Amino acid sequence: MHEGAMRVASSAVVAAARRSKWAAMAASTWIQCSSGGSYCFAVYSPMLKSSQGYDQSTLDSVAFFKDIGANIGVLSGLLISSRAGHGRTWLVHLAGAAQCFVGYLLMWLSVTGCVPRPPPALMCLYMLLAAHAQTFFNTANVVTAVENFPDSRGTVIGIMKGFLGLSGAILIQIYQTMFDGNPSSFILMLALLPTFLTLLLMPYVKVHHRNGGSEKKFLDAFSLIAVTVAGYLMLVIIGECILRIGSVAHILIFAALMMMLISPAAVVIKAQMIEAKALGESSCHERTRLMEDNLEGAPEERTYDPVAADRTCAQHDPTASNKLACGSGHEPSNGDPILLQRGENFSITQAMSTCDFWLLFSAMACGMGSGLATVNNISQIGGSLGYTSLETSTLVSLWSIWNFLGRFGSGYISDYFLRRKGWARPLFIALTLAVMSVGHAVISTGFPGSLYMGSVLVGICYGSQWSLMPSITSELFGLQHFGTIFNTIAIASPFGSYILSVRVVGYIYDMESSTSSSDIHDCIGRHCFMLSFLIMASVSLFGTVVALILFGRTRRFYEQVIYAKLQSHVQ
């Protein structure tokens, strides 16, 4: 009898090891680590420009379609919210893997000359398809993480977005170790690695609604791993600038990086052992209670009714009086009806009919758009200021680190101040946009080291937008259509990037380079980008004002609903 019980317990532990929210968390982070190929555009954009004979405006147009693909994830949101995709995140991952493989493969064939040179419009389509895969990976992973850890959504979104931000530096390390600086091989790697890794891990990314008592402890462990990987990559990147690293050293560095990236598996095993033990104790207590009920001849069988449980909890929920079901057709007897409706499950059309949606969209257009314009042109900025190709690659890699720090840090810090002080998250968007404005102004000066200093500020603040925006979206508009709504707001990123990168940066750069006597579409000097970045500094400052308006509108909601709900859970 005891042996049979042990076998059952062992089977339960094995099943938990394969299917748990911690396994889903680890699998999602590994997929995120490989899916940020769009952040590496600056690595292969010079080869794309030279092999296809593009001028800067044409290259910026290709980059714009990259931004469209990487940021307009409405289709992935609709798929995961649909009846076919609900509960089937593997379907979203599969769609992303197919697009990634086809898009980058066709681009590689074009760059290497295996197929005739495509017209720019067709290359834009290849880039759009390849980058669009990122939205499918990201949507499946972020939505699953938020549903698995609803009370720590800022932290888990920060972790997911943080690893996505680190993926650029991780992919570049793989590229430098295995392909010795061949950009065409890098494009082929982008076609193969994310595709096959996603196909391998997607069965593990599922929603598990059971809550555990040690969530914060293990989420902090995931956070520590992310910070450790970021710090290690930063040291490696800086070391590569100062020292000449041989192939053997590159292999050792890469091996250490892989060990760090595998370490979430240890967190998964530890978390599942504790949860399995707690589940076993709970089952034992439940069996004992049932036996006692049977011995006492309990007249009624007691069953768990989740709807009734929700009603009971609502009676004791201090925020219940502040809530109104969206689309119910009822108006509250008193109070502000708009305030009371925030936080319910809005559909995409209902969300788009609110001022909050468009204020958030406008702030993101200013912040994400100017950030994308910076990273898309960072190679050309470095070239105009006399940076070497190694220094430019270093800037791209370091951008991934700053991007990570913004994504992870803003999620963690905003969660902390929301739990402790009740501070509304839109305040942090306003702060980061103000700092981003300073970063753009620093880059515009063209002084020695200004690109490094400015890219740090812009990169951190740009990454922050990608963590804060989904968190705010889930809190204002609910979780039921979360994937669709936050991907719709993300359209602000390519929208802002097109205006600032193509119509501002590309146009001014080509205008300045046309004054050169050479036939090459290059511009040398600080004047090439000075006016562009002064304009982007002004745009970011305008976004700060918009975010402050959103903060003013939602401050009471965060204090009365979100903060009160978090405090009730703590108690």
Backbone hydrogen bonds, N-H to C=O, Kabsch-Sander energy under -0.5 kcal/mol:
donor,donor_aa,acceptor,acceptor_aa,energy
5,A,1,M,-2.0
6,M,2,H,-2.3
7,R,3,E,-2.4
8,V,4,G,-2.3
9,A,5,A,-2.5
10,S,6,M,-2.8
11,S,7,R,-2.5
12,A,8,V,-2.1
13,V,9,A,-2.2
14,V,10,S,-2.4
15,A,11,S,-2.5
16,A,12,A,-2.3
17,A,13,V,-2.2
18,R,14,V,-1.4
19,R,15,A,-2.2
24,A,20,S,-2.2
25,M,21,K,-1.8
26,A,22,W,-2.4
27,A,23,A,-2.7
28,S,24,A,-2.2
29,T,25,M,-2.1
30,W,26,A,-2.1
31,I,27,A,-2.0
32,Q,28,S,-2.6
33,C,29,T,-1.9
34,S,30,W,-0.6
34,S,31,I,-1.1
35,S,31,I,-0.7
35,S,32,Q,-0.8
39,Y,36,G,-1.5
40,C,37,G,-1.4
41,F,38,S,-1.1
43,V,40,C,-1.9
44,Y,40,C,-1.0
45,S,41,F,-1.8
48,L,44,Y,-2.2
49,K,45,S,-2.6
50,S,46,P,-2.3
51,S,47,M,-2.9
52,Q,48,L,-1.5
53,G,49,K,-0.8
54,Y,49,K,-2.0
59,L,55,D,-2.3
60,D,56,Q,-2.5
61,S,57,S,-1.6
62,V,58,T,-2.0
63,A,59,L,-2.4
64,F,60,D,-2.0
65,F,61,S,-1.9
66,K,62,V,-1.7
67,D,63,A,-2.2
68,I,64,F,-2.3
69,G,65,F,-2.5
70,A,66,K,-2.7
71,N,67,D,-1.3
72,I,68,I,-2.5
73,G,71,N,-1.3
73,G,487,N,-0.7
77,G,73,G,-2.4
78,L,74,V,-3.0
79,L,75,L,-2.3
80,I,76,S,-2.3
81,S,77,G,-1.6
82,S,78,L,-1.1
85,G,79,L,-0.6
86,H,82,S,-2.0
88,R,85,G,-2.4
91,L,88,R,-1.4
92,V,88,R,-0.8
93,H,89,T,-2.4
94,L,90,W,-2.6
95,A,91,L,-2.0
96,G,92,V,-1.9
97,A,93,H,-2.6
98,A,94,L,-2.1
99,Q,95,A,-1.7
100,C,96,G,-2.5
101,F,97,A,-2.2
102,V,98,A,-2.2
103,G,99,Q,-2.6
104,Y,100,C,-1.9
105,L,101,F,-1.7
106,L,102,V,-2.2
107,M,103,G,-1.7
108,W,104,Y,-2.5
109,L,105,L,-2.5
110,S,106,L,-1.6
111,V,107,M,-2.5
112,T,108,W,-2.3
113,G,110,S,-0.6
114,C,109,L,-1.5
115,V,109,L,-1.4
122,L,119,P,-0.8
123,M,119,P,-1.9
124,C,120,P,-2.4
125,L,121,A,-1.5
126,Y,122,L,-2.2
127,M,123,M,-2.5
128,L,124,C,-2.5
129,L,125,L,-2.4
130,A,126,Y,-2.4
131,A,127,M,-2.6
132,H,128,L,-2.1
133,A,129,L,-0.9
133,A,130,A,-0.6
134,Q,131,A,-1.3
135,T,131,A,-0.6
135,T,132,H,-0.7
136,F,132,H,-0.9
136,F,133,A,-0.5
137,F,133,A,-2.1
138,N,134,Q,-2.8
139,T,135,T,-2.6
140,A,136,F,-2.0
141,N,137,F,-2.1
142,V,138,N,-2.9
143,V,139,T,-2.4
144,T,140,A,-1.6
145,A,141,N,-2.1
146,V,142,V,-2.6
147,E,143,V,-2.2
148,N,144,T,-2.0
149,F,145,A,-2.0
152,S,149,F,-1.4
153,R,150,P,-0.8
156,V,152,S,-2.5
157,I,153,R,-2.3
158,G,154,G,-1.9
159,I,155,T,-2.2
160,M,156,V,-2.7
161,K,157,I,-3.1
162,G,158,G,-2.2
163,F,159,I,-2.5
164,L,160,M,-1.8
165,G,161,K,-2.3
166,L,162,G,-2.1
167,S,163,F,-1.1
168,G,165,G,-0.7
170,I,166,L,-2.3
171,L,167,S,-3.0
172,I,168,G,-1.9
173,Q,169,A,-1.9
174,I,170,I,-2.1
175,Y,171,L,-2.4
176,Q,172,I,-2.8
177,T,173,Q,-2.0
178,M,174,I,-2.4
179,F,175,Y,-2.3
180,D,176,Q,-0.5
181,G,175,Y,-0.6
182,N,179,F,-0.7
185,S,182,N,-0.5
186,F,182,N,-1.6
187,I,183,P,-1.8
188,L,184,S,-1.6
189,M,185,S,-2.4
190,L,186,F,-2.0
191,A,187,I,-1.0
192,L,188,L,-1.5
193,L,189,M,-2.6
196,F,192,L,-2.4
197,L,193,L,-2.2
198,T,194,P,-2.0
199,L,195,T,-2.1
200,L,196,F,-1.6
201,L,197,L,-1.9
202,M,198,T,-2.4
204,Y,201,L,-2.0
205,V,201,L,-0.5
205,V,202,M,-0.9
206,K,204,Y,-1.3
215,E,212,G,-0.7
218,F,214,S,-1.7
219,L,215,E,-2.7
220,D,216,K,-2.4
221,A,217,K,-1.0
222,F,218,F,-2.0
223,S,219,L,-2.3
224,L,220,D,-2.5
225,I,221,A,-2.1
226,A,222,F,-2.2
227,V,223,S,-2.5
228,T,224,L,-2.5
229,V,225,I,-2.6
230,A,226,A,-2.2
231,G,227,V,-2.7
232,Y,228,T,-2.6
233,L,229,V,-2.6
234,M,230,A,-2.2
235,L,231,G,-2.1
236,V,232,Y,-2.4
237,I,233,L,-2.7
238,I,234,M,-2.5
239,G,235,L,-2.5
240,E,236,V,-2.3
241,C,237,I,-1.0
242,I,238,I,-1.6
243,L,239,G,-3.2
245,I,243,L,-0.8
250,H,246,G,-2.0
251,I,247,S,-2.0
252,L,248,V,-2.2
253,I,249,A,-2.6
254,F,250,H,-2.5
255,A,251,I,-2.5
256,A,252,L,-2.2
257,L,253,I,-2.0
258,M,254,F,-2.3
259,M,255,A,-1.9
260,M,256,A,-1.8
261,L,257,L,-2.2
262,I,258,M,-1.7
263,S,259,M,-1.0
265,A,262,I,-2.3
266,A,263,S,-1.5
267,V,263,S,-1.0
268,V,264,P,-2.3
269,I,265,A,-2.2
270,K,266,A,-2.3
271,A,267,V,-2.8
272,Q,268,V,-2.5
273,M,269,I,-2.0
274,I,270,K,-2.0
275,E,271,A,-2.5
276,A,272,Q,-2.6
277,K,273,M,-2.0
278,A,274,I,-2.5
279,L,275,E,-2.6
280,G,276,A,-2.3
281,E,277,K,-2.2
282,S,278,A,-2.4
283,S,279,L,-2.5
284,C,280,G,-2.2
285,H,281,E,-2.4
286,E,282,S,-2.3
287,R,283,S,-2.7
288,T,284,C,-2.2
289,R,285,H,-2.3
290,L,286,E,-2.3
291,M,287,R,-2.3
292,E,288,T,-2.2
293,D,289,R,-2.3
294,N,290,L,-2.4
295,L,291,M,-2.4
296,E,292,E,-2.0
297,G,294,N,-0.9
298,A,293,D,-2.5
302,R,300,E,-0.5
303,T,301,E,-0.6
305,D,303,T,-0.6
309,A,305,D,-2.5
310,D,306,P,-2.4
311,R,307,V,-2.1
312,T,308,A,-2.4
313,C,309,A,-2.7
314,A,310,D,-2.4
315,Q,311,R,-1.5
316,H,312,T,-0.8
316,H,313,C,-0.7
317,D,314,A,-0.8
320,A,317,D,-1.7
322,N,319,T,-1.9
323,K,320,A,-1.5
324,L,340,L,-1.0
328,S,325,A,-1.5
340,L,336,D,-2.1
341,Q,337,P,-1.2
342,R,338,I,-1.0
342,R,339,L,-0.6
343,G,476,L,-3.0
344,E,341,Q,-1.6
346,F,344,E,-1.5
346,F,477,F,-2.0
351,A,347,S,-2.6
352,M,348,I,-2.2
353,S,349,T,-0.6
353,S,350,Q,-0.7
354,T,351,A,-1.7
358,W,354,T,-1.1
359,L,355,C,-2.5
360,L,356,D,-2.4
361,F,357,F,-2.4
362,S,358,W,-2.4
363,A,359,L,-2.3
364,M,360,L,-2.1
365,A,361,F,-2.1
366,C,362,S,-1.7
367,G,363,A,-2.3
368,M,364,M,-2.1
369,G,364,M,-1.0
369,G,365,A,-0.6
370,S,366,C,-1.3
371,G,367,G,-1.9
372,L,368,M,-2.7
373,A,369,G,-2.1
374,T,370,S,-1.5
375,V,371,G,-2.2
376,N,372,L,-2.6
377,N,373,A,-1.0
378,I,375,V,-0.7
381,I,377,N,-2.6
382,G,378,I,-2.4
383,G,379,S,-2.4
384,S,380,Q,-2.3
385,L,381,I,-1.4
386,G,383,G,-1.1
387,Y,382,G,-3.3
392,T,388,T,-2.2
393,S,389,S,-2.4
394,T,390,L,-2.2
395,L,391,E,-2.1
396,V,392,T,-2.1
397,S,393,S,-2.4
398,L,394,T,-3.0
399,W,395,L,-2.1
400,S,396,V,-1.3
401,I,397,S,-1.2
402,W,398,L,-2.6
403,N,399,W,-2.9
404,F,400,S,-2.2
405,L,401,I,-2.6
406,G,402,W,-2.2
407,R,403,N,-2.4
408,F,404,F,-3.3
409,G,405,L,-2.1
410,S,406,G,-2.0
411,G,407,R,-1.2
412,Y,408,F,-2.3
413,I,409,G,-3.1
414,S,410,S,-2.3
415,D,411,G,-1.7
416,Y,412,Y,-2.1
417,F,413,I,-2.5
418,L,414,S,-1.9
419,R,415,D,-2.4
420,R,416,Y,-2.5
421,K,417,F,-2.2
422,G,417,F,-1.1
422,G,418,L,-0.5
423,W,417,F,-1.5
427,L,424,A,-1.3
428,F,425,R,-1.6
429,I,425,R,-1.1
430,A,426,P,-1.9
431,L,427,L,-2.0
432,T,428,F,-2.3
433,L,429,I,-2.2
434,A,430,A,-1.8
435,V,431,L,-1.9
436,M,432,T,-2.3
437,S,433,L,-1.7
438,V,434,A,-1.3
439,G,435,V,-2.0
440,H,436,M,-2.3
441,A,437,S,-1.8
442,V,438,V,-2.2
443,I,439,G,-2.1
444,S,440,H,-1.8
445,T,441,A,-0.7
445,T,442,V,-0.9
446,G,442,V,-0.6
446,G,443,I,-1.0
450,S,447,F,-2.4
453,M,449,G,-2.4
454,G,450,S,-3.0
455,S,451,L,-2.1
456,V,452,Y,-1.5
457,L,453,M,-1.6
458,V,454,G,-2.8
459,G,455,S,-2.5
460,I,456,V,-2.2
461,C,457,L,-2.1
462,Y,458,V,-2.8
463,G,459,G,-2.3
464,S,460,I,-1.7
465,Q,461,C,-1.4
466,W,462,Y,-1.0
467,S,463,G,-0.8
467,S,464,S,-0.9
468,L,464,S,-2.8
469,M,465,Q,-2.4
471,S,467,S,-1.2
472,I,468,L,-2.7
473,T,469,M,-2.5
474,S,470,P,-2.4
475,E,471,S,-1.6
476,L,472,I,-2.6
477,F,473,T,-2.5
478,G,474,S,-1.0
482,F,479,L,-1.1
485,I,481,H,-2.4
486,F,482,F,-2.6
487,N,483,G,-1.3
488,T,484,T,-1.6
489,I,485,I,-2.3
490,A,486,F,-1.5
491,I,488,T,-1.2
492,A,489,I,-2.0
493,S,490,A,-1.8
495,F,491,I,-2.0
496,G,492,A,-2.7
497,S,493,S,-2.4
498,Y,494,P,-2.7
499,I,495,F,-1.6
500,L,496,G,-2.5
501,S,497,S,-3.5
502,V,497,S,-0.8
502,V,498,Y,-1.1
503,R,498,Y,-1.8
505,V,500,L,-3.0
506,G,501,S,-2.9
507,Y,502,V,-0.9
508,I,504,V,-2.4
509,Y,505,V,-2.6
510,D,506,G,-2.4
511,M,507,Y,-2.0
512,E,508,I,-2.3
513,S,509,Y,-2.8
514,S,510,D,-1.5
515,T,512,E,-1.0
516,S,513,S,-1.6
522,D,520,I,-2.4
525,G,384,S,-2.6
528,C,525,G,-1.2
529,F,526,R,-0.8
530,M,526,R,-1.0
531,L,527,H,-0.5
533,F,529,F,-2.2
534,L,530,M,-1.7
535,I,531,L,-2.0
536,M,532,S,-2.0
537,A,533,F,-2.0
538,S,534,L,-1.7
539,V,535,I,-2.1
540,S,536,M,-2.4
541,L,537,A,-1.8
542,F,538,S,-2.0
543,G,539,V,-2.2
544,T,540,S,-1.6
545,V,541,L,-1.4
546,V,542,F,-1.9
547,A,543,G,-2.5
548,L,544,T,-2.0
549,I,545,V,-1.7
550,L,546,V,-2.0
551,F,547,A,-2.4
552,G,548,L,-2.3
553,R,549,I,-1.8
554,T,550,L,-1.8
555,R,551,F,-1.3
558,Y,554,T,-2.3
559,E,555,R,-2.0
560,Q,556,R,-3.0
561,V,557,F,-2.5
562,I,557,F,-1.2
563,Y,558,Y,-3.3
565,K,561,V,-2.4
566,L,562,I,-2.3
567,Q,563,Y,-2.3
568,S,564,A,-2.1
569,H,565,K,-1.7
570,V,566,L,-1.8
571,Q,567,Q,-2.2
